[in-house]
Amino acid sequence: MSRYCVAGNPVEHSQSPFIHAEFARQTGEDLTYERLLCPFDAFSATVRSFAAAGGSGCNVTMPFKFEAFGLAVHATPRARLAAACNTLRFDAAGWHGDNTDGVGLVRDVEQNAGVALRGKRVLLIGAGGAAAGALGPIIAAGAREVVVTNRTLARAEALASRHAALASPTSATTLRVAPLDACGDAFDVVINASASSVAGVPVLVSGAVLGPEALAIDLMYGGHSKDFLAWARGRGALARDGLGMLVEQAAEAFWFWRGVRPRTDSVLAALRRRLDLP
């Protein structure tokens, strides 16, 4: 039986064990999945111990996605672009790293929410691990303009710089960086990939960023996303939490580990019932 885990701090709230148990039941794959709490100063040692004890791979959550990239001997192109990994596979030939966040987000937006990103104006709030994984797939989906904004503008600029070749003058996407208080208005899609919801601080941008019938997504879920979703709904936006992205990125990680792609619709529905969320 193969062992997997979600590694982070905190992890007690993580729904990944439930999701991967459902995927395993659905596909007949023989595996276990657990939570692995990593001390802030001992992520690498903790994950190495899990692998040495027979672990086959792990998901990585905040705040270790950039550190996880450094552990991957082999990284997928999207992980290299993000310079962050949320998925590791422990192979004898060397650890393999991937970043499934962005593809999970795009699938949730386009398939579950029914909003095509091609030709849309997108505001990406944040420049941490989640934003790093999201930016490349958003550009690849054909967004007309992507604006990255963050408390520390230098981090947003560094993130955008790594993606400059992808959003080249010949591509469909204009990529720019802007401060929180001057990031523009009337976006079609607003994505909160910052830690503001976890920290319990007010929404970092003004309501003017929401265009008519905009889609506003917080990558958190449950109590953490409540304030952002209320803020968006109060301004007429279609508000969506991060549960769909969580399930979609997990399915991509499952495929990366097992070579089997599970269905996500029934698992997402079961997870919403489990958490008593609409």
Secondary structure, DSSP 8 states (H G I E B T S, - for coil): -EEEEEEESS-TT--HHHHHHHHHHHHT--EEEEEEE--TT-HHHHHHHHHHTTEEEEEE-TT-HHHHHHH-SEE-HHHHHHT--SEEE--TT--EEE--HHHHHHHIIIIIS----TT-EEEEE--SHHHHHHHHHHHHTT-SEEEEE-SSHHHHHHHHHHTTTTT-TTSS-EEEE--GGGS-S-EEEEEE-SSHHHHT---SS-GGGEEEEEEEEES--GGGGHHHHHHHHTTT-EEE-SHHHHHHHHHHHHHHHHS-----HHHHHHHHHHHT--
